[in-house]
Amino acid sequence: MSMQFNRALKAMTGLVLGTCALMAAAQTSFSSTYTGGTGSCGSTYRITGKEPSAPGKYPVFVYIGGTGESYRSNWAEAAIDAAVARGMVAASVEYDNGTFGSCTTISSRARCIFDPARASSAIARLCARDKADCAKGVVTGGLSQGSIISVLSRNHEPRVQASFGQGTGTAYSVYDLSACMADGRHTQSSDRLRIINGERDLFVGGTEASARASAQRVTGLTGCSGTSCFRSNGSGWAVVKDAQVADLYADHCFMGTGGLYGNQCLGLLVDPYYEYGSGAWALPATMDWLKSFTQP
């Protein structure tokens, strides 16, 4: 009981301090729509985001949720808040994520979001905002299917400078995504990728070894055997251990908490150690890393 109380106390302290830090910079919320998200790029989907209230032009961060995840999920909002606090126009995009798919299907969804030549695409709409300057850099992040789209974003939008993925691999159930997700098969350079997987992620294997192997296949970084491996510029991968998260279960959606132990992605709240923690796997470190590839 004492250990659980201490964990809860630390989590609450992090929550309070983190919230205060995020509130320090004035922000303005916005919403929009774009046309895309399906193979024909003909459907209309929604965008939600925040941008710094201060005058100026800012780089852009795009979050893409996983299969079935709302574009306004608590996890998406946490990513938006972390990005805008670091001086970015930050948005989460809705798309056709009711199902998973092959490389062809998911690549098509990525193109509909990140096609800069299509004036009604999500990236075109975001880059057209008064506060946005995509020449300063576009960075991306996502979970599961959204992480696949994040990695593939540079296939379509050359201004994407760096991408992170959570719950990321080259194989999901019956889907083999090696043709588009293995190192060397995506346009994004391996030294501009940061992949974070939970050790209990059943979608990429369910063990520390399989979570590590999945991240290694995507990043091409195989020189480490522990729970993390990063290049000098911060790119690389990490495996989240059970003991590092508040609910002691580092599953596919390790950033979530509040679910039933042993189940994947039922905790829809945001894990405070993920949102405000100092670990290399946590959101602050990942956002600082993304920010380093943008221009002020």
Long-range contacts (C-beta under 8 A, 24 or more apart in sequence): 7-246, 8-246, 11-246, 11-272, 11-273, 12-272, 14-272, 14-273, 14-275, 14-276, 14-277, 15-272, 15-275, 15-276, 17-276, 18-272, 18-275, 18-276, 21-85, 22-81, 22-82, 22-85, 24-85, 25-52, 25-53, 25-54, 25-84, 25-85, 25-87, 26-52, 26-53, 26-54, 27-51, 27-52, 27-53, 27-84, 27-85, 28-52, 28-53, 30-129, 32-125, 32-126, 33-125, 34-93, 34-113, 34-120, 34-121, 34-122, 34-124, 34-125, 35-118, 35-120, 35-121, 36-95, 36-112, 36-113, 36-115, 36-118, 36-120, 36-121, 36-122, 37-93, 37-94, 37-95, 37-96, 37-109, 37-112, 37-113, 37-122, 38-96, 38-108, 38-109, 38-112, 39-105, 39-108, 39-109, 39-112, 41-111, 41-112, 41-115, 41-118, 41-121, 43-96, 45-71, 45-93, 45-94, 45-95, 45-96, 45-122, 46-71, 46-93, 46-94, 47-71, 47-91, 47-92, 47-93, 47-94, 47-122, 47-125, 47-126, 48-72, 48-76, 48-80, 48-91, 48-92, 49-80, 49-84, 49-89, 49-90, 49-91, 49-92, 49-126, 50-80, 50-81, 50-84, 50-89, 50-90, 50-91, 51-84, 51-88, 51-89, 51-90, 51-129, 51-131, 51-132, 52-84, 52-87, 52-89, 52-131, 56-131, 57-131, 57-132, 57-133, 57-136, 58-87, 58-88, 58-89, 58-131, 58-132, 58-133, 58-136, 59-87, 59-88, 59-89, 59-132, 59-133, 59-134, 59-136, 59-137, 59-138, 59-139, 59-291, 59-294, 59-295, 60-88, 60-89, 60-90, 60-91, 60-123, 60-126, 60-127, 60-132, 60-133, 60-134, 60-137, 60-138, 60-139, 61-88, 61-89, 61-90, 61-91, 61-138, 61-139, 61-140, 61-141, 61-290, 62-91, 62-92, 62-93, 62-113, 62-114, 62-122, 62-123, 62-126, 62-138, 62-139, 62-140, 62-141, 62-150, 62-153, 63-90, 63-91, 63-92, 63-93, 63-140, 63-141, 63-142, 63-146, 64-92, 64-93, 64-95, 64-113, 64-140, 64-141, 64-142, 64-143, 64-145, 64-146, 64-147, 64-149, 64-150, 65-92, 65-97, 65-142, 65-143, 65-146, 66-97, 66-142, 66-143, 66-144, 66-145, 66-146, 66-147, 66-167, 66-253, 66-265, 67-97, 67-98, 67-99, 67-100, 67-144, 67-145, 68-97, 68-98, 69-97, 69-143, 69-144, 69-146, 71-95, 73-268, 74-256, 74-268, 74-269, 74-270, 75-143, 75-253, 75-255, 75-256, 75-270, 78-255, 78-270, 78-274, 78-275, 78-283, 79-141, 79-283, 79-287, 82-275, 82-283, 82-284, 82-287, 83-287, 83-290, 86-287, 86-288, 86-291, 87-291, 87-296, 88-139, 88-291, 88-294, 89-126, 89-129, 89-131, 89-132, 91-122, 91-126, 93-122, 95-149, 97-145, 97-146, 100-145, 100-172, 100-173, 100-175, 101-145, 101-175, 102-175, 102-177, 103-177, 103-179, 103-180, 103-181, 106-145, 106-148, 106-149, 106-152, 106-177, 106-180, 107-152, 107-155, 107-180, 109-149, 110-148, 110-149, 110-152, 110-153, 110-155, 110-156, 111-155, 111-156, 113-149, 113-153, 114-149, 114-153, 114-155, 114-156, 114-157, 114-160, 115-156, 115-157, 116-156, 116-157, 116-158, 116-159, 123-157, 127-159, 134-159, 135-159, 135-295, 136-294, 136-295, 136-296, 137-161, 137-293, 137-294, 137-295, 139-163, 139-290, 139-291, 139-293, 139-294, 140-164, 141-165, 141-166, 141-286, 141-290, 142-166, 143-167, 143-253, 143-255, 144-168, 144-172, 144-203, 144-252, 144-253, 147-195, 148-177, 148-180, 148-181, 151-181, 151-186, 151-188, 151-193, 151-218, 152-180, 152-181, 152-186, 152-187, 152-188, 153-188, 154-186, 154-187, 154-188, 154-192, 155-186, 155-187, 155-188, 160-188, 161-192, 161-293, 161-294, 162-188, 162-192, 162-193, 162-194, 162-235, 162-289, 162-290, 162-292, 162-293, 163-188, 163-192, 163-193, 163-194, 164-193, 164-194, 164-195, 164-196, 164-286, 164-289, 164-290, 165-193, 165-194, 165-195, 165-196, 165-218, 166-195, 166-196, 166-197, 166-254, 166-255, 167-197, 167-198, 167-201, 167-203, 167-204, 167-252, 167-253, 167-254, 168-195, 168-196, 168-197, 168-204, 168-214, 168-215, 168-218, 169-197, 169-203, 169-204, 169-205, 169-214, 169-215, 169-217, 169-218, 170-214, 170-217, 170-218, 171-204, 171-214, 172-203, 172-204, 173-203, 178-217, 181-217, 181-218, 182-217, 182-218, 183-217, 183-218, 183-219, 183-220, 184-220, 190-219, 190-220, 190-221, 190-235, 191-231, 191-233, 191-235, 192-235, 192-293, 193-218, 193-219, 193-235, 193-236, 194-234, 194-235, 194-236, 194-237, 194-286, 194-289, 194-290, 195-219, 195-236, 195-237, 195-238, 196-237, 196-238, 196-239, 196-240, 196-254, 196-281, 196-286, 197-237, 197-238, 197-239, 197-240, 198-239, 198-240, 198-245, 198-250, 198-251, 198-252, 198-253, 198-254, 199-227, 199-239, 199-240, 199-241, 199-242, 199-250, 200-242, 200-249, 200-250, 200-251, 200-252, 200-254, 200-264, 201-250, 201-251, 201-252, 201-254, 201-264, 202-251, 202-252, 202-264, 203-252, 203-264, 204-252, 208-239, 208-241, 211-239, 212-237, 212-239, 215-239, 228-280, 228-281, 230-280, 233-292, 234-289, 234-292, 235-289, 238-280, 238-281, 239-281, 240-281, 244-273, 244-277, 244-279, 244-281, 245-271, 245-273, 245-274, 246-271, 246-272, 246-273, 247-271, 255-283
